Amino acid sequence: MALKCGIVGLPNVGKSTLFNALTQAGALAANYPFATKEPNVGMITVPDPRLQVLQKIVNTNKVIPTTVEIVDIAGLIKGASKGEGLGNQFLANIREVDAIIHVVRCFEDGNIVHVDGGIDPVRDKETIDFELIMKDMEIVEKRIDKLKKQAKTGKKEDVKKVEIAQALYDHLESEKPARSFSYPDGTEEEFRDLWLLTSKPIMYVCNVDEESVINGNAHTARFAEAVKDESAEIVLISASIEADITEFESMEEKLEFLAEMGLDEPGVNRVIRAAYALLNLITYFTAGEKEVRAWTVRKGSSAPQAAGVIHTDFEKGFIRAEVIKYADYQELGSESAVRDAGKLSIEGKEYIVEDGDVMHFRFNV
């Protein structure tokens, strides 16, 4: 699935350093605004220890994890909604992503300049929120004008659409993102094609100093208080630690370094898992002698839809799916043992795939 997360934030908050750690793609990371002028794009592997368990069970050498596309978007400044700096480019890039990873700076370092002077993650967040909301207000205002012309016919449904659009505009004008707007039942689809910037799901990454990566600091505490009503996940990460981790060649060296830092895994792993969940995604597996592979589907996908991720022919000619729950596979240790225990189920077109399902599809085209 071609799903994208966009990394956004003010210049010099650590976006490109985080991107490099996530993808190890070597994007330019420099101590001046607009180091990222064109969006860097990379594929990140979703860490999943279940793959290694399945690999041992089926005894194969080939393991293929699932991935999510990540985009490092140019730093935004005040006035972006009016085209200041690289504002127009920033807003165009962010419109193309499915979810937002908003990086805020929560560390002090006199050697790294801040575009607005001192360190204040709450102010930085509000700067970006304001610019995105202003752009969304422009879009909604145009829709209102269009709907008002349609409503001149006097049709109740057209008049209702104007009322909803105006309520959405008022919501934005009160400096609240579109994602928190409550549409009347059955009306959200009418406005989905607006692709509002603030309607996208969001998570926050607090870039902290090495000493604050576990418990945070005064900056992260204040930031958490400011976003407590958003129901958004906050991940603490030290971009400098993540950059150091990528320098080690062997896994043993990486683990030793992490242990010295008091960590049991790289921070990017937490970011990736949170981003995966943010996109409302789950993983199912196929497992055989040739390979063990993770596949990505939207939560709530049916068995035929999951089959279609492998190949469209699988969905068109879907007959049934053989499903083993990961926990049963892990406990019993082989497909034959699972069958003997009656833990392999045969599912039809109505089956809703669950995270961790190990699936084999029967189809005919």
FIVO-239691 format. One record per atom (N, C-alpha, C): x, y, z; residue in three letters. Coordinates in steps of 0.1 Angstrom, whole numbers, plus 5000, padded with zeros to 4 digits. Layout:
BEGIN
XYZAla...
END
This chain:
BEGIN
500849885000Met500050005000Met500950125000Met500650224991Ala501450344990Ala500950444999Ala501350425012Leu500950525023Leu502150605027Leu501850735029Lys502950825033Lys502750895046Lys503850905054Cys503850995065Cys504751105062Cys504351235065Gly505251345063Gly505751405076Gly507151425076Ile507751485087Ile507751635086Ile507151705095Val507051855094Val507551915107Val507852045106Gly508352115117Gly509052245113Gly509352335122Leu510152455118Leu511552415114Leu512252505108Pro513652475104Pro514452445117Pro515452355116Asn516452335126Asn515852265139Asn514752185137Val514252115149Val514651975149Val515351925138Gly515851795138Gly515051705128Gly514351755119Lys513551675110Lys514351595101Lys515351655094Ser516251575085Ser517151475092Ser517551515104Thr518351415112Thr517451295115Thr516251315119Leu515251205122Leu515051125109Leu514851195098Phe514551125085Phe515751035082Phe516951095083Asn518151005081Asn518250885089Asn517850905102Ala517850785111Ala516850685107Ala515650735103Leu514550645099Leu514950565087Leu515450635077Thr515650575064Thr517150545060Thr518050605068Gln519450605065Gln519750635050Gln518950735046Ala519050775032Ala520050885029Ala520550945040Gly521651045038Gly521151185034Gly519951225038Ala519451355034Ala520351465041Ala520451575034Leu521251685040Leu520751735053Leu521551745063Ala521151795076Ala522151915079Ala521652035079Ala522552145080Ala521952245090Ala522852335095Asn522452425106Asn522052555100Asn521052555091Tyr520552675086Tyr519152645080Tyr518252745080Pro516852715074Pro516952675060Pro515952585056Phe515752545043Phe516852445038Phe517452375047Ala518452275043Ala517652175035Ala516452155037Thr515652065029Thr514752145020Thr515052155007Lys514252234998Lys513252154990Lys513752034986Glu512851934980Glu512551824990Glu511351774990Pro511051665000Pro511851544997Pro512651495007Asn513351375006Asn512351255009Asn512351155001Val511451045002Val512150915005Val511750835014Gly512350705017Gly511350605022Gly511750485021Met510850375026Met511450325039Met510650315050Ile511050275063Ile510450135065Ile511350045071Thr510949915074Thr510249915088Thr509049855089Val508349845101Val508849735110Val509549755121Pro510149655129Pro509049565135Pro509149435134Asp508149335139Asp508849205142Asp509049185155Pro509749065160Pro508948935156Pro507748945153Arg506948825149Arg507448765137Arg508148835128Leu508748785116Leu509848685119Leu510648715129Gln511748625132Gln511148495138Gln510148505146Val509448385152Val508948295141Val508248355131Leu507648275120Leu508748215111Leu509848295110Gln511048245102Gln511548115108Gln511648105121Lys512247985127Lys511247875126Lys509947905127Ile508947795126Ile508947735112Ile508947815102Val508847755088Val510147725082Val511247765089Asn512647735085Asn512947785071Asn512847925069Thr513247985057Thr514248095059Thr515048125049Asn516048225050Asn515548365046Asn514448365039Lys513948495033Lys512848555042Lys513048675046Val512148745054Val511948885048Val510648925046Ile510349045039Ile509449125048Ile509849235055Pro509049315064Pro508149405055Pro507149465062Thr506349565055Thr506949705057Thr506549795049Thr507149925048Thr506150045048Thr506550155052Val505750285051Val506650385044Val506150465035Glu506850575029Glu506950695038Glu508150755039Ile508350865048Ile508850985039Ile508351105042Val508651225034Val509151325044Val510351385041Asp510951495049Asp510551615042Asp509751695047Ile509151815041Ile509851945045Ile510152035036Ala510852155039Ala510252235051Ala511152285059Gly510852355072Gly509952475069Gly508852495077Leu507952605075Leu508252715084Leu507952845079Ile508052965087Ile506753035088Ile506753145096Lys505553225097Lys505253285083Lys504053285079Gly503653345066Gly503553245055Gly503753115059Ala503753015048Ala502453005041Ala501353025048Ser500053025042Ser499853125031Ser500753235032Lys500653345022Lys501853325012Lys502553215013Gly503653195003Gly505053235008Gly505153275021Glu506453315026Glu507453195027Glu508753235025Gly509753125025Gly509453025014Gly509352895019Leu508952785009Leu507552745012Leu506752835017Gly505352805022Gly504552725012Gly504452775000Asn503552714990Asn504052574987Asn505352554987Gln505852414984Gln505652324996Gln505852375008Phe505552305020Phe504052255021Phe503152345018Leu501752315019Leu501352215008Leu501952224996Ala501652134985Ala502151994989Ala503351984995Asn503951854999Asn503151795010Asn502751865020Ile501951805031Ile500551765027Ile500051825016Arg498751785012Arg498751645006Arg499951595002Glu500051464995Glu500251345005Glu500551375018Val500751275027Val499451225034Val499451105040Asp498351055047Asp498251085061Asp499451115067Ala499551145082Ala500751225084Ala500751295096Ile501751395099Ile502551355111Ile503951355110Ile504851345121Ile505351485124Ile504951545134His505251685137His506451685147His507651725143Val508851725152Val508951865158Val509051865171Val509251995179Val510551985186Val511252095187Arg512552095194Arg512452115209Arg512952025217Cys512852025231Cys514252015238Cys515252075231Phe516552065237Phe517252205235Phe518152235244Glu518952365243Glu520252335237Glu520652415228Asp521952405222Asp522352535215Asp523252615221Gly523552745215Gly524252735202Gly524752615198Asn525352605185Asn524452575173Asn523152555177Ile522152525166Ile521152635167Ile521052725157Val520152835158Val518752795157Val517852875163His516452855162His515852975154His515052935144Val514553045135Val513753155142Val513253125154Asp512453225162Asp513153265175Asp514453225176Gly515253265188Gly515353155198Gly514553175209Gly514653075220Gly513852945218Gly514052855227Ile513352725226Ile512052725232Ile510952695224Asp509652695229Asp508752605220Asp508752475223Pro508052385215Pro506552415213Pro505852475223Val504452505223Val504252615212Val505052715213Arg505052825203Arg505252775189Arg506252685188Asp506652625175Asp505452555169Asp504752475177Lys503652395173Lys502552495168Lys502252595176Glu501252695173Glu501552765160Glu502752795157Thr503152855144Thr502752775132Thr503052645133Ile502652555122Ile501152535121Ile500552515133Asp499052505133Asp498352625127Asp498852745130Phe498252865125Phe498352865110Phe499452835104Glu499652845090Glu498752735083Glu498752615088Leu497852515082Leu496452545083Leu495952605095Ile494552645096Ile494252755087Ile495152855085Met494852965076Met494652915062Met495452825058Lys495252765044Lys493952695043Lys493652615053Asp492352545053Asp491152635053Asp491252745060Met490152845060Met489952905046Met491052925038Glu490952965024Glu490152865016Glu490452745018Ile489852635010Ile488352625014Ile488052625027Val486652615031Val485852735027Val486452855027Glu485752975023Glu485352965008Glu486152905000Lys485852894985Lys484652794984Lys484652684992Arg483652584992Arg482252654996Arg482352735006Ile481152805011Ile480552885000Ile481352964993Asp480853044981Asp480252964971Asp480852844968Lys480252754958Lys478952704963Lys478852664975Leu477652604981Leu476452704982Leu476852824985Lys475852934985Lys475152954972Lys475852944961Lys475252954948Lys474352844945Lys474752724950Gln473852604948Gln472652614956Gln472752674968Ala471652684977Ala470552784973Ala470852864963Lys469852954959Lys468552894953Lys468752764950Thr467552684945Thr466552654956Thr467052674968Gly466152644980Gly466152504985Gly466852414979Lys466852274983Lys467452264997Lys466752185005Lys467152175019Lys468552115021Lys468852015013Glu470151955014Glu471252055011Glu471052145001Asp472052244998Asp472252345009Asp471052385014Val471152485026Val471852425038Val471652295040Lys472352225051Lys473852215049Lys474252195036Lys475652195033Lys476352325036Lys475652435033Val476152565036Val476352585051Val475352535059Glu475452545074Glu476652465079Glu476852345074Ile477952265078Ile479252325075Ile479352375062Ala480652435058Ala480952565066Ala479952635070Gln480152755078Gln480552715092Gln479952615097Ala480352565111Ala481852515110Ala482252455100Leu483652405098Leu484552525098Leu484152625090Tyr484952755089Tyr485152815103Tyr484052825110Asp484052885124Asp484952805133Asp484852675131His485752585140His487252615137His487552635124Leu488952665121Leu489352805125Leu488352895124Glu488653035128Glu488953045143Glu488352945151Ser488652945165Ser489952875168Ser490852855158Glu492152795158Glu492152655163Glu491152575158Lys491052435161Lys491152365148Lys491952255147Pro492152175135Pro490852105130Pro490852085117Ala489652015111Ala489451875116Ala490551815121Arg490451675126Arg489551665138Arg489351775145Ser488551775158Ser487151825155Ser486751855142Phe485451895139Phe484451775138Phe483351795144Ser482351685144Ser481251715133Ser481351635123Tyr480451645112Tyr479151575116Tyr477951635112Pro476751565114Pro476751435107Pro476051335112Asp476051195107Asp475851195092Asp476751125085Gly476651105070Gly477051225062Gly477651325067Thr477951445059Thr479451465057Thr480251385064Glu481751405063Glu482251385048Glu481651285042Glu482051245028Glu481951365019Glu480951445021Glu480751565012Glu481951655012Glu482651655023Phe483851755024Phe485151685024Phe485151555021Arg486451485021Arg487351525010Arg486751564999Asp487551604987Asp488251744989Asp488051805000Leu488751935003Leu490151905007Leu490451785012Trp491851745016Trp492451845025Trp491751885035Leu492151985045Leu493451935052Leu494352025053Leu495651995059Leu495551955074Leu494652015081Thr494551995095Thr493551875098Thr493051815087Ser492251695089Ser493051565090Ser494351575087Lys495151455087Lys495551415101Lys495551285104Pro496051235117Pro497451285120Pro497751305133Ile499051365136Ile499651295149Ile500951285149Met501651245161Met502751345163Met503251355176Tyr504251455179Tyr505551385183Tyr506651425177Val507951375181Val508751485188Val509051475201Cys509751565208Cys511251535207Cys512051615201Asn513451595199Asn514151655211Asn514751565219Val515351605232Val516851575232Val517451625243Asp518851595245Asp519051455250Asp520251405250Glu520451265254Glu520051235268Glu520151325277Glu519851305291Glu518351295293Glu517551345284Ser516051355286Ser515251255278Ser515951165271Val515351075261Val514350975268Val514650945281Ile513750845288Ile512650915295Ile512951015303Asn511851075312Asn511451215307Asn512051265297Gly511751405292Gly512351515300Gly511851635298Asn512351755305Asn511251855307Asn511651975311Ala510652075313Ala509952115300Ala510652115289His510052145276His508952045272His509351915274Thr508351805270Thr507151805279Thr507351835292Ala506251835301Ala505251945298Ala505752065294Arg504952175290Arg504252145277Arg504952085268Phe504352045255Phe503151945257Phe503451845265Ala502451745268Ala501151805273Ala501351905282Glu500151965288Glu499452045278Glu500152105268Ala499452185258Ala498652105248Ala499051975246Val498351895236Val497551785242Val497251795255Lys496651685262Lys495251655257Lys494551755251Asp493151735246Asp493151685232Asp494251665226Glu494251625211Glu494251475209Glu494451395220Ser494451245219Ser495551205208Ser496651285207Ala497751245198Ala498851185206Ala499551095200Glu500651025207Glu501851115206Glu502651115217Ile503851185218Ile505051085220Ile506051095212Val507251015212Val508451095215Val509151055226Leu510451125229Leu511551055221Leu512351135215Ile513451085208Ile514651175208Ile515851125208Ser517051215207Ser517651185193Ser517451285184Ala517951265170Ala519451245170Ala520151305179Ser521551285180Ser521951145183Ser521251085193Ile521450935196Ile521150855184Ile520050885177Glu519650805165Glu520650815154Glu521250935153Ala522250955143Ala523550865146Ala523850865159Asp525050785164Asp524750635161Asp523550595164Ile523250445162Ile523550405148Ile523150495138Thr523350455124Thr524850435120Thr525750495128Glu527150485125Glu527750345128Glu527050275137Phe527650135141Phe527250035130Phe528149945126Glu527849855116Glu527149725121Glu527649675132Ser527049545137Ser525949575147Ser524949475147Met523849485156Met524349475171Met525449405173Glu525949395187Glu526449535192Glu527149605183Glu527549735187Glu526449835189Glu525349825181Lys524149905183Lys523549875196Lys523349745200Leu522749715212Leu523549755224Leu524849745223Glu525749785234Glu525549935236Glu525550005225Phe525450155227Phe524050185233Phe523050125228Leu521650145234Leu521650125249Leu522250015253Ala522349975267Ala522950085275Ala524050135270Glu524750245277Glu523850365278Glu522950385269Met522050505270Met520850475278Met520750345283Gly519550305291Gly518350275282Gly518550245270Leu517450215260Leu517550065256Leu516350015253Asp516249875248Asp516049865233Asp515749975227Glu515649975212Glu515850115207Glu516150135194Pro516250275189Pro514950345190Pro514950475192Gly513750555192Gly512950555179Gly513650535168Val512950535155Val512050415154Val512250305162Asn511350195162Asn510050235167Asn510050315178Arg508850365184Arg508050465175Arg508850545168Val508250635158Val507550565147Val508250465142Ile507750385131Ile506450315135Ile506450245146Arg505250175151Arg504050275153Arg504450385159Ala503350485161Ala502850545148Ala503650565138Ala503250615125Ala502350505119Ala502750385120Tyr501950275114Tyr500550265120Tyr500450285133Ala499150285140Ala498450405136Ala499150515134Leu498450645131Leu497750635118Leu498250555109Leu497650535095Leu496550435096Leu496250385108Asn495150285110Asn495450155102Asn496750115103Leu497149995096Leu497349875105Leu497249755100Ile497649635107Ile498449545097Ile499049445103Thr499849355095Thr499349215096Thr499349145084Tyr499049005083Tyr500248945077Tyr500448815078Phe501648745073Phe501248625064Phe502148605054Thr502248475047Thr503548405051Thr503448275053Ala504648205058Ala504748075051Ala505848045044Gly506147925038Gly507647895036Gly507947795030Glu509347755028Glu510147865020Glu509447925011Lys510148025002Lys510448155010Lys509448195018Glu509648325025Glu508648345036Glu508948425045Val507948485055Val507848635051Val506648675050Arg506448815045Arg505248885053Arg505549005056Ala504449095063Ala503749175052Ala502449185053Trp501649265044Trp500849365052Trp500649485046Thr499949595052Thr498549605047Thr497549615056Val496149645052Val495549745062Val494549815058Arg493849905066Arg493049815077Arg492949865089Lys492149805099Lys490749795094Lys490149675095Gly488749655091Gly488649595077Gly489849565071Ser489849505057Ser489349365057Ser488649325047Ser488049195045Ser489149105040Ser488948975040Ala489948875035Ala490248895020Ala489148925011Pro489448944997Pro490349074996Pro490049175003Gln490849305002Gln492249275006Gln492449195016Ala493849155021Ala494549075010Ala493848985003Ala494348914992Ala494749004981Ala493949104978Gly494249194968Gly495549274969Gly496049284982Val497349354984Val498449274978Val498349144978Ile499349054971Ile499249064956Ile498049054951His497749064937His496349084934His495949174925Thr494549194922Thr493849074918Thr494448974912Asp493848854908Asp493348774920Asp494148784931Phe493748714943Phe492448764949Phe492148894947Glu490948944952Glu489748914942Glu490048924929Lys488948904920Lys488448754920Lys489448664922Gly489048524922Gly489048454935Gly488948544946Phe488948494959Phe487948374962Phe488348264968Ile487448154971Ile487348154986Ile488548144993Arg488548135008Arg489948165013Arg490048185026Ala491348205032Ala491548105044Ala492748045044Glu493047965056Glu493848055066Glu493348065078Val493848155087Val494348085100Val495548125104Ile496148075117Ile496448205125Ile495948205137Lys496348315146Lys497748305150Lys498448415150Tyr499948415153Tyr500148345166Tyr499448375177Ala499648325190Ala499548165189Ala498648115182Asp498547965180Asp499747915173Asp500147985162Tyr501347935155Tyr502547935164Tyr502748035172Gln503848045180Gln503847935191Gln502647915197Glu502547815208Glu502747675203Glu502147645191Leu502147505186Leu503347465178Leu503947565171Gly505247545165Gly505247495151Gly504147465145Ser504147415131Ser502747425126Ser502547435112Glu501247435106Glu500547305109Glu501247195108Ser500647065110Ser500047055124Ser500847105134Ala500347095148Ala499147185149Ala499147295142Val497947385143Val496747315137Val496947245126Arg495747175120Arg495247065129Arg496246995135Asp495846885144Asp495046935156Asp495347055160Ala494747105172Ala493347175168Ala493047175155Gly491847245151Gly491847395152Gly493047455151Lys493247595152Lys493347665139Lys493247595128Leu493347655115Leu491847675110Leu491447795107Ser490047825103Ser489947855088Ser488847815083Ile488547845069Ile487647965068Ile488048075062Glu487248195062Glu486748235048Glu485648295047Gly485048345035Gly485248495033Gly484448545023Lys484548685019Lys484248785030Lys483548745040Glu483048835050Glu484048845062Glu485148765062Tyr486048765073Tyr486848895073Tyr486948955085Ile487749075087Ile489049035093Ile490049075086Val491449045090Val491849105103Val492549025111Glu493049085124Glu494549085124Glu495149185131Asp496549205132Asp497249075136Asp498249025129Gly498948905132Gly498448775126Gly497348785118Asp496848665111Asp497948615102Asp498048485102Val498948415092Val497948355082Val498048395069Met496948365059Met497548295047Met496648205042His496948145029His495648155021His495748205008Phe494548235001Phe494348134990Phe493048094988Arg492648004977Arg491948094967Arg492248094954Phe491548174945Phe491548104931Phe490748164922Asn490548104909Asn490248214899Asn491048234889Val490848334879Val490848274865Val
END
